[in-house]
C-alpha cells in the first residue's frame, strides 16, 4: 500500500482484507447483500483513481494495462449492482424493482397473438 502512497500501510492492508472478505461473505450468505455489494463496489471504484490511473501514465504497456483493468473494474461494479437487484428480488423486496415499484411478474400478462385475434374477431360482430 505504501507503493501507492497509502499510509499507514498496515491499516490500509487490514481495511482491504476486511472489506473484501466481509463484503464477499455478506453476498455469499445472502445477508445485507446490498451492503456487501456496495462496499465491494465502492472499494473497486476507488482503486481506479488510486492504482489504475491510466490517464496520467505515459509508459506503454502500463498505460494500456491500467486502462483495461479500469474497464474490467467498471464491469465488475455493474455486476455487483445486478447482484444487489437479484438478491432484493429473491428476498421479496418491492423497492425499485419491476414496473412502477412492483416485482417482475406482478404485471398483467401480455396478450398472445391468438387471444388478440379472437378479441378483434368477437368485437367486430
C-alpha positions as a Markdown table, in Angstrom:
| # | Residue | x | y | z |
|---|---|---|---|---|
| 1 | Unk | 0.0 | 0.0 | 0.0 |
| 2 | Unk | 2.9 | 2.3 | 0.7 |
| 3 | Unk | 3.8 | 2.0 | -3.0 |
| 4 | Unk | 0.5 | 3.7 | -3.9 |
| 5 | Unk | 1.0 | 6.4 | -1.3 |
| 6 | Unk | -1.4 | 5.0 | 1.3 |
| 7 | Unk | 0.0 | 5.4 | 4.8 |
| 8 | Unk | -0.1 | 3.7 | 7.3 |
| 9 | Unk | 0.2 | 0.7 | 5.0 |
| 10 | Unk | -0.8 | -1.8 | 7.7 |
| 11 | Unk | -4.1 | -0.1 | 8.4 |
| 12 | Unk | -4.9 | 0.0 | 4.7 |
| 13 | Unk | -4.0 | -3.7 | 4.3 |
| 14 | Unk | -6.3 | -4.6 | 7.2 |
| 15 | Unk | -9.1 | -2.5 | 5.8 |
| 16 | Unk | -8.7 | -4.1 | 2.4 |
| 17 | Unk | -9.0 | -7.6 | 3.8 |
| 18 | Unk | -12.0 | -6.7 | 5.9 |
| 19 | Unk | -13.9 | -5.0 | 3.1 |
| 20 | Unk | -13.1 | -7.8 | 0.5 |
| 21 | Unk | -13.8 | -10.8 | 2.9 |
| 22 | Unk | -16.7 | -9.1 | 4.7 |
| 23 | Unk | -18.4 | -7.9 | 1.5 |
| 24 | Unk | -18.0 | -11.3 | -0.1 |
| 25 | Unk | -19.3 | -13.1 | 3.0 |
| 26 | Unk | -22.4 | -10.9 | 3.1 |
| 27 | Unk | -23.1 | -11.7 | -0.6 |
| 28 | Unk | -22.5 | -15.4 | -0.2 |
| 29 | Unk | -24.7 | -15.6 | 3.0 |
| 30 | Unk | -27.4 | -13.5 | 1.3 |
| 31 | Unk | -27.5 | -11.2 | 4.4 |
| 32 | Unk | -27.4 | -7.5 | 3.7 |
| 33 | Unk | -26.3 | -8.3 | 0.2 |
| 34 | Unk | -26.8 | -4.6 | -0.8 |
| 35 | Unk | -24.2 | -3.6 | 1.9 |
| 36 | Unk | -21.6 | -6.2 | 0.8 |
| 37 | Unk | -22.0 | -5.4 | -2.9 |
| 38 | Unk | -22.0 | -1.7 | -2.1 |
| 39 | Unk | -18.8 | -1.9 | -0.1 |
| 40 | Unk | -17.1 | -4.0 | -2.8 |
| 41 | Unk | -18.3 | -1.6 | -5.5 |
| 42 | Unk | -17.0 | 1.4 | -3.7 |
| 43 | Unk | -13.7 | -0.3 | -3.0 |
| 44 | Unk | -13.4 | -1.3 | -6.6 |
| 45 | Unk | -14.3 | 2.2 | -7.8 |
| 46 | Unk | -11.7 | 3.8 | -5.5 |
| 47 | Unk | -8.9 | 1.5 | -7.0 |
| 48 | Unk | -9.3 | 3.2 | -10.4 |
| 49 | Unk | -8.0 | 6.7 | -9.4 |
| 50 | Unk | -5.6 | 5.4 | -6.8 |
| 51 | Unk | -4.0 | 2.5 | -8.6 |
| 52 | Unk | -5.1 | 2.3 | -12.2 |
| 53 | Unk | -4.9 | 6.0 | -13.2 |
| 54 | Unk | -4.2 | 5.3 | -16.9 |
| 55 | Unk | -4.9 | 8.9 | -17.9 |
| 56 | Unk | -1.7 | 10.1 | -16.1 |
| 57 | Unk | 0.6 | 7.3 | -17.2 |
| 58 | Unk | 3.0 | 7.8 | -20.1 |
| 59 | Unk | 4.7 | 4.4 | -20.3 |
| 60 | Unk | 3.4 | 1.7 | -22.5 |
| 61 | Unk | 2.3 | -1.1 | -22.0 |
| 62 | Unk | 1.5 | 0.0 | -18.4 |
| 63 | Unk | -1.0 | 2.6 | -19.6 |
| 64 | Unk | -2.9 | 0.1 | -21.7 |
| 65 | Unk | -2.9 | -2.5 | -19.0 |
| 66 | Unk | -4.3 | 0.1 | -16.5 |
| 67 | Unk | -7.0 | 1.1 | -18.9 |
| 68 | Unk | -8.1 | -2.4 | -19.5 |
| 69 | Unk | -8.1 | -3.1 | -15.7 |
| 70 | Unk | -10.2 | 0.0 | -15.1 |
| 71 | Unk | -12.7 | -1.1 | -17.7 |
| 72 | Unk | -12.9 | -4.5 | -16.0 |
| 73 | Unk | -13.5 | -2.8 | -12.7 |
| 74 | Unk | -16.4 | -0.8 | -14.2 |
| 75 | Unk | -17.9 | -4.1 | -15.4 |
| 76 | Unk | -17.4 | -5.6 | -12.0 |
| 77 | Unk | -19.2 | -2.7 | -10.4 |
| 78 | Unk | -22.1 | -3.3 | -12.8 |
| 79 | Unk | -22.2 | -6.9 | -11.8 |
| 80 | Unk | -22.3 | -6.0 | -8.2 |
| 81 | Unk | -25.3 | -3.8 | -8.9 |
| 82 | Unk | -27.0 | -6.7 | -10.6 |
| 83 | Unk | -26.3 | -9.0 | -7.6 |
| 84 | Unk | -28.0 | -6.4 | -5.3 |
| 85 | Unk | -31.0 | -6.2 | -7.5 |
| 86 | Unk | -31.4 | -10.0 | -7.8 |
| 87 | Unk | -30.9 | -10.5 | -4.1 |
| 88 | Unk | -33.7 | -8.0 | -3.4 |
| 89 | Unk | -35.9 | -9.7 | -5.9 |
| 90 | Unk | -35.2 | -13.1 | -4.4 |
| 91 | Unk | -35.9 | -11.9 | -0.9 |
| 92 | Unk | -39.3 | -10.4 | -1.9 |
| 93 | Unk | -38.4 | -6.7 | -1.8 |
| 94 | Unk | -40.6 | -4.5 | -3.9 |
| 95 | Unk | -38.3 | -1.4 | -3.7 |
| 96 | Unk | -37.3 | -0.2 | -7.1 |
| 97 | Unk | -37.8 | -3.5 | -8.9 |
| 98 | Unk | -40.0 | -4.0 | -11.9 |
| 99 | Unk | -42.6 | -1.7 | -13.4 |
| 100 | Unk | -43.5 | 1.2 | -11.0 |
| 101 | Unk | -42.1 | -0.4 | -7.9 |
| 102 | Unk | -43.6 | -3.8 | -8.3 |
| 103 | Unk | -41.8 | -7.0 | -8.8 |
| 104 | Unk | -41.2 | -8.6 | -12.2 |
| 105 | Unk | -44.0 | -10.9 | -12.9 |
| 106 | Unk | -46.6 | -8.8 | -11.0 |
| 107 | Unk | -47.8 | -7.1 | -14.1 |
| 108 | Unk | -50.7 | -8.4 | -16.2 |
| 109 | Unk | -49.6 | -11.0 | -18.8 |
| 110 | Unk | -49.3 | -9.7 | -22.3 |
| 111 | Unk | -52.0 | -10.9 | -24.6 |
| 112 | Unk | -50.9 | -13.6 | -27.0 |
| 113 | Unk | -51.4 | -13.1 | -30.8 |
| 114 | Unk | -54.2 | -15.7 | -30.7 |
| 115 | Unk | -56.1 | -14.0 | -28.0 |
| 116 | Unk | -55.8 | -10.7 | -29.7 |
| 117 | Unk | -57.2 | -12.1 | -33.0 |
| 118 | Unk | -60.1 | -13.7 | -31.1 |
| 119 | Unk | -60.9 | -10.5 | -29.3 |
| 120 | Unk | -60.8 | -8.5 | -32.5 |
| 121 | Unk | -63.0 | -11.0 | -34.3 |
| 122 | Unk | -65.6 | -11.1 | -31.5 |
| 123 | Unk | -65.7 | -7.4 | -31.1 |
| 124 | Unk | -66.3 | -6.8 | -34.8 |
| 125 | Unk | -69.6 | -8.8 | -34.9 |
